[in-house]
């Protein structure tokens, strides 16, 4: 009877201890599983495979630029890829770009005007502006003036207006008359100083044309000789003369050659004289 009582009394204790042991084992198993799961997540993460996305070539008529496409796979974003656009037959951004490039190329090919280019180079009058000139004249005049020699000096301003002076001397004409009683010789010659105003037109870099007008005092000297006895007389007359000078500048030299023509119109004592001269001079 004692034995049965001891067994009966010890049963609750055994049940309680076995229950507690089972709970402790269950808790220990859960902790180990959690630790194992943590270790697995730390050491071997699940790496999703990258998926390559392909885009089809599309032709649009309204887009103005390439549209990047983005694809999300398994929580990872792939690299954006620009959608290619056709370069011909569309009004797409690529075509616009090609048109812009063509425009830039055309603009670059255009001749640019340098701001620093001087006004003389633009007008092509390097040879006529701001120049002081000296030139001898050799020529011929009608109406008994005959051969003549002289010179001209002048200055062309930046306008370009020319102002100068000239002096000319002519051999004139000589008449011989022989009679029974005498030998008569009559010699005439002419000379004059004058002032001139003109306007220079430059053509290219070397050629110049100058229309001008002049005014001066024409001096007419006549000497008569009869049997070796001579007497002279000098008359003067105011005159005007329109004229034109054309000349060519030698390259890289301050020397020029050309021609000059004028019409002398005295107001009295003498008729008009047409004259032509060869010109050679220096400008600086």
PyMOL commands that set and color helices and strands:
alter all, ss='L'
color gray80, all
select helices_A, chain A and resi 2-43+93-109+119-123
alter helices_A, ss='H'
color red, helices_A
select strands_A, chain A and resi 68-69+72-73+76-77+81-82+131-141+146-156+161-178+183-203+207-226+229-249+255-266+273-283
alter strands_A, ss='S'
color yellow, strands_A
deselect
rebuild
show_as cartoon
